[in-house]
């Protein structure tokens, strides 16, 4: 695990322990590292969490992927037991490698 991946994993543990947050973790897309945060069904992503993520070069996924226009550019959807938000690690954007099987 790279230093960046380890740092974001530790950050996910700290974010998950905050009030108003149900869970947080990192994930890999085809080329990017994602940071996902879930909050309770009636909650919203706390501003302090958003600021913490921005301070660590994590940006709203819709903004990074050019899908701006939504009120919550990081909102990824309602779940049965919560709401999900996703961010992209812009510090390592495009560095992940994916393999395609033909």
N, C-alpha and C positions, 0 to 999 in steps of 0.2 A: 504494500500500500504506500503510495506516495505521501510526502509530507502534507500536501494540500488535501488529499483525500482523508488523511488521519485528522487534520485540523477541522475539516467540515463534519466529519463523523462525531468528533467531540462536541462541536457546536450543536449538532442535532440533539445530542443527549442533554445539553444545557437548555436548549429551547424547549424540548419536550417536558422539562421539569417546571417550566413557568406556568403561572396561573393563566387560565384562559386558553391553554394549548393542550390538546389531547395526545398528539404524537408528532414526531419530526424525524426525518431520515434523508439520506442521500440516495440517489438512483442514477443510473447511466442511461442516456439516450444513445442514438447512433453516434453522435460526435461530441456530446456535451455531458457535463456532470450537472444533475438537477438536485435541488434541495426542496423537499416537500414538507409542508406543515399542515396538520389537521387540527381543527378546532371543533368544539361541541356544536351540535346542530343549530343552536340558537345564537352562536357566537360569531364574531368577526375576528380577523387577524389583528391582534393588538399592535398599535402603532409602534410601541417600543420594540417588538419583535421585528417588524419591517425595517426599522432604523438599524437594528443590530445586523440584519442581513445585508442591508445596503453598505454598511461600514466594512463588510467583509467581501465586497465585490460580488454580491448575489443580487440579480435584477429580476424583475417580473418577467415571466416567460413570454407573455404576449408582446411585451415591449421589445424584447430581444429578437423574437421571431417575426417582428413586423406586423403584428396583428392588433395594433393599437385601436382604441375606440371604445373598448369596454370600460365600464366604471371601475372594475377591479381587474387590472391587467394581469394579476397573478392568480386570480380565482380559477380553479380547475374544475369545480363542480360540487354539487350537493351530494352527500352520501346518506345512506339510511341513518347512520349514527354520527354524522358530522359534516363539516365543510372542508374542502381541500384547496390549498394554495400551493403554487409551484414557482420556483425561482431557478435561474440559470447562473452557474458559476462563470462569470464573464472573464475572470482572471485566467481560466484554463480553457476558454471557449474554443472548440474545434480541435483540441488536442487528443481527445479520446479516439480510439480506433475501433471500427466495427468491421466485422468480417461477413462477407456475403457468400453464401454457399450456392453455387450454380448447379 
